[in-house]
Amino acid sequence: MLLAFPEPYDFDVSTERFRAFGADLANLWHEGGLHRVVGGREVRIEAAPGGVDVEPLDAETRPVVEKLLGLEFDLPAFYAWAGGRPVIGELAVRLAGFRPPLAPDPFESLVTSITAQQVSLFAASAIRNRLVERYGRRAGRAYAFPARERLARASEEELVALGFSRRKAEYVLGLARSDVDLDGLAALDDDEVRARVTAIRGLGSWTAEWFLARHLARPRAWPAGDLGLRKASALLYGLDVHELGGLLDPFQNLSAHYLLTGMRVA
């Protein structure tokens, strides 16, 4: 069934991140389509004229797919702002229709960031896939990301056996067992979200900023501590990442995604 998206929309570029660092069992690319488990059912998403074809598409799967594919980003406003600006304006043209994907679930978003701390994204993807395969539930080809309650019952030794460092295993289990209302973070402003996230052991400003960017889609999220973004700032602008962030206000989040994706594909 067709899920309409505002034009322009480039499904291939928008889903590039799910192929760039190896297979992602929770967001699985297979034969031209993206597979994700929603409510115990596997959903397949494919490019279609005017949007994407989603099977099955219903009241349960629609909001997850819309979140996953970044429908809440205001691309027209971003393109109008970027027009004529150096570098970001050129990337906006070359990547026209790129909607950054978002993590539909807050727990999944934070665990994903923990796995990516201080390792390559390829290594993080491999470790995360082992976690998903061990504790997630398979439906068709894809797996549901492990539920918070399921990981709360795991042991440090089990996670270490999957490739987690001892410290990261502690962080994941501490997050899973905490009483933090992760869904409730969406109701807070950016600074309050940063404070709540960084108060959790093992979660620093880098993780908090990517949570704002890749789960909450906050326009001004700017993960200045990200190595890839620091490289893009220096290479494409010749500027320090902190200096560049101020120049990209109020579209730091979309700019960060366009810079990082542009470094890989444009």
Stockholm file with secondary structure:
# STOCKHOLM 1.0

chainA/1-266         MLLAFPEPYDFDVSTERFRAFGADLANLWHEGGLHRVVGGREVRIEAAPGGVDVEPLDAETRPVVEKLLGLEFDLPAFYAWAGGRPVIGELAVRLAGFRPPLAPDPFESLVTSITAQQVSLFAASAIRNRLVERYGRRAGRAYAFPARERLARASEEELVALGFSRRKAEYVLGLARSDVDLDGLAALDDDEVRARVTAIRGLGSWTAEWFLARHLARPRAWPAGDLGLRKASALLYGLDVHELGGLLDPFQNLSAHYLLTGMRVA
#=GR chainA/1-266 SS CEEECCSSCCHHHHTTHHHHTSCCTTSEEETTEEEEEETTEEEEEEEETTEEEEESCSTTHHHHHHHHTTTTSCHHHHHHHHTTCTTHHHHHHHTTTCCCCCCSSHHHHHHHHHHHTTSCHHHHHHHHHHHHHHHSEEETTEEECCCHHHHHTCCHHHHHHTTCCHHHHHHHHHHHHSCCCTGGGGGSCHHHHHHHHHTSTTCCHHHHHHHHHHTSCCTTCCCTTCHHHHHHIIIIISSCHHHHHHHTTTCHHHHHHHHHHHHHHC
#=GC SS_cons         CEEECCSSCCHHHHTTHHHHTSCCTTSEEETTEEEEEETTEEEEEEEETTEEEEESCSTTHHHHHHHHTTTTSCHHHHHHHHTTCTTHHHHHHHTTTCCCCCCSSHHHHHHHHHHHTTSCHHHHHHHHHHHHHHHSEEETTEEECCCHHHHHTCCHHHHHHTTCCHHHHHHHHHHHHSCCCTGGGGGSCHHHHHHHHHTSTTCCHHHHHHHHHHTSCCTTCCCTTCHHHHHHIIIIISSCHHHHHHHTTTCHHHHHHHHHHHHHHC
//
